[in-house]
Amino acid sequence: MIMGMVFLVFFSFVVAASAGNFNQDFDITWGNGRAKILGNGQLLTLSLDKISGSGFRSKKQYLFGQIDMQIKLVPGNSAGTVTAYYLSSLGSSHDEIDFEFLGNVSGEPYILHTNIFTKGQGNREQQFYLWFDPTKDFHTYSILWNPQTIIYSVDGTPIREFKNLESKGIPFPKSQPMWIFSSLWNADDWATRGGLVKTDWSRAPFTASYRNFNAQTSKSSSAGNSWFTQSLDATGQARIKWVQKNYMIYNYCTDTKRFPQGFPPECSLSSKL
Ligand SMILES: *[C@@H]1O[C@H](CO)[C@@H](O)[C@H](O)[C@H]1NC(C)=O
């Protein structure tokens, strides 16, 4: 009995410790030493200087999942830099679920830019300010992706939902497995105030940090409330409304200049898009 308990404690420790090891879950894909896995796989850093950015990719592909990553963004003057963190399949009709963090001069707000591609087609941008300074601490950025819905969350607060509206003729990602990608790169031709503010290379290298990656992919759950069948409850819907009212700064579904002939069909089919 005691032995069993000791074993159980030891076993759960091993399981917990092996969840989120960057050495096991990711490969550094570019940057010539600018991306680093540190602390026995517990921390990953990307950096950018005038010569190159850097990036990593998951070893595995995912077809649905509850995927969480803690990120601490480039501090100080990060104008012109973009930290992209996204799920994507490959090819011309790929699916993609994006977080992109657009840097800013010190003290001015980052923009969280989101987009969703289905069958190679994106143009579904929504942008947000955050309700905290994302450079001071690690915060959790999550994607819940199941056959019914895609929900973006920040520290557990849902900010965006893309529902499966296939029955209305709108493609939904559900058959192409995706990798997780991240990269830190220079985009000062467009990122900060539409390209007006340039990257200050005297501040380089710029560094973003990652920790506590966790991907739930097992479809069943003994508790019965698996991520696989989850949808937004009333509280979640109220939270999304709060974020959209107070922090959303761009929504393709209200951009009449861009869509003079009428909005994409999903815009009118779901008020929560
Ligand atoms: C940067 O700060 C300016 C001024 O507050 C703001 O208009 C802009 O949305 C901020 N973010 C980016 C990425 O440009």
The ligand as an SDF file (V2000), in Angstrom:
LIG
                    3D

 14 14  0  0  0  0  0  0  0  0999 V2000
    1.4870   51.2810  -30.8000 C   0  0  0  0  0  0  0  0  0  0  0  0
    1.1340   52.4540  -30.1410 O   0  0  0  0  0  0  0  0  0  0  0  0
    0.3160   53.3310  -30.9060 C   0  0  0  0  0  0  0  0  0  0  0  0
    0.1040   54.5970  -30.0720 C   0  0  0  0  0  0  0  0  0  0  0  0
   -0.4600   54.2840  -28.8210 O   0  0  0  0  0  0  0  0  0  0  0  0
   -0.9950   52.6360  -31.2470 C   0  0  0  0  0  0  0  0  0  0  0  0
   -1.7680   53.4680  -32.0900 O   0  0  0  0  0  0  0  0  0  0  0  0
   -0.7290   51.3100  -31.9260 C   0  0  0  0  0  0  0  0  0  0  0  0
   -1.9530   50.5950  -32.1000 O   0  0  0  0  0  0  0  0  0  0  0  0
    0.2120   50.4800  -31.0710 C   0  0  0  0  0  0  0  0  0  0  0  0
    0.5090   49.1350  -31.5780 N   0  0  0  0  0  0  0  0  0  0  0  0
    1.0760   48.8710  -32.7490 C   0  0  0  0  0  0  0  0  0  0  0  0
    1.4670   47.4680  -32.9740 C   0  0  0  0  0  0  0  0  0  0  0  0
    1.2710   49.6850  -33.6190 O   0  0  0  0  0  0  0  0  0  0  0  0
  1  2  1  0
  1 10  1  0
  2  3  1  0
  3  4  1  0
  3  6  1  0
  4  5  1  0
  6  7  1  0
  6  8  1  0
  8  9  1  0
  8 10  1  0
 10 11  1  0
 11 12  1  0
 12 13  1  0
 12 14  2  0
M  END
$$$$
